[in-house]
Amino acid sequence: MAAAGGVAVVPATFEWHDVGDFDSLAELSGVAGTAVSIHRTAPVGAVGAAGALVVGGTKPVVIVGVDDAVVVESDEALLVTVRSAAQRVKDASASLETA
């Protein structure tokens, strides 16, 4: 049956992480006392801002006094939030549609 449908199951033991939001991504990236940047070509600075995550972008970013900040730069928009609000990104996108 697997050969006919092109599907197979292989038993395995490994650690699983559901990277479903920016908070999860920050956890897995090892954000601690300093800012972590992912897929960026510009520098990131943090002043009194522990646990910051900055994703994408070509402009320098400095986060001052905002712990657990998340900054995401894309071609279409700039998102600034905190990790505790990571599940509300969908709401943020919807707010642009009504603006």
C-alpha positions as MATLAB code, in Angstrom:
seq = 'MAAAGGVAVVPATFEWHDVGDFDSLAELSGVAGTAVSIHRTAPVGAVGAAGALVVGGTKPVVIVGVDDAVVVESDEALLVTVRSAAQRVKDASASLETA';
ca = [
       0.000    0.000    0.000;
       2.815    2.454    0.816;
       4.455    1.838   -2.553;
       1.187    2.506   -4.382;
       0.564    5.810   -2.576;
       4.186    6.898   -2.377;
       4.000    7.168    1.412;
       6.137    5.417    4.003;
       6.504    5.590    7.777;
       9.860    5.194    9.475;
      10.049    4.864   13.263;
      12.466    7.386   14.782;
      13.392    9.001   18.053;
      14.216   12.702   17.945;
      13.378   15.938   19.682;
      10.486   17.871   18.115;
       9.985   21.638   18.187;
       6.927   23.345   16.788;
       8.251   26.671   15.522;
       4.809   28.178   15.156;
       5.541   31.734   16.269;
       8.347   34.189   16.927;
       8.487   33.287   20.622;
       9.244   29.658   19.728;
      11.803   30.791   17.157;
      13.517   32.978   19.752;
      13.651   30.090   22.235;
      15.248   27.767   19.704;
      17.670   30.468   18.567;
      19.157   30.756   22.029;
      18.013   34.302   22.784;
      19.321   35.131   26.219;
      20.922   38.385   27.297;
      21.676   39.636   23.803;
      19.839   40.173   20.532;
      19.686   37.378   17.984;
      19.371   38.208   14.317;
      18.216   35.839   11.601;
      18.528   36.348    7.838;
      19.812   39.931    8.091;
      22.412   41.941    6.216;
      22.563   44.817    8.710;
      23.732   45.104   12.321;
      21.503   44.745   15.380;
      22.106   46.487   18.681;
      20.383   46.132   22.030;
      20.626   48.524   24.960;
      18.853   47.340   28.088;
      16.784   44.981   25.930;
      17.292   41.327   26.832;
      15.960   38.517   24.678;
      15.443   40.457   21.451;
      14.868   38.694   18.119;
      15.314   40.544   14.809;
      14.407   38.787   11.563;
      15.160   39.913    8.020;
      16.012   43.342    6.786;
      18.717   45.558    5.421;
      18.582   48.527    7.804;
      20.424   48.693   11.132;
      18.129   48.098   14.113;
      18.711   49.162   17.713;
      16.294   48.103   20.441;
      16.386   50.230   23.584;
      14.695   49.240   26.831;
      12.268   46.658   25.433;
      12.877   43.154   26.769;
      11.826   40.222   24.556;
      11.296   42.509   21.547;
      10.614   41.023   18.131;
      11.343   43.066   15.012;
      10.616   41.592   11.587;
      11.428   43.491    8.419;
      10.107   42.349    5.051;
       9.704   44.039    1.684;
       6.054   44.736    2.497;
       6.050   45.801    6.151;
       7.814   46.199    9.469;
       6.505   44.301   12.503;
       7.452   45.364   16.022;
       6.081   43.338   18.917;
       7.137   41.431   22.015;
       7.489   37.684   22.348;
       4.473   37.414   24.680;
       2.265   38.758   21.854;
       3.716   36.437   19.211;
       0.396   34.660   18.636;
      -1.263   37.973   17.671;
       0.678   38.424   14.423;
      -2.404   37.363   12.477;
      -4.331   40.218   14.131;
      -1.561   42.637   13.152;
      -1.823   41.629    9.518;
      -5.590   42.050    9.581;
      -5.218   45.558   11.055;
      -3.318   46.669    7.948;
      -6.138   45.509    5.716;
      -8.591   47.824    7.488;
      -6.246   50.817    7.684;
];
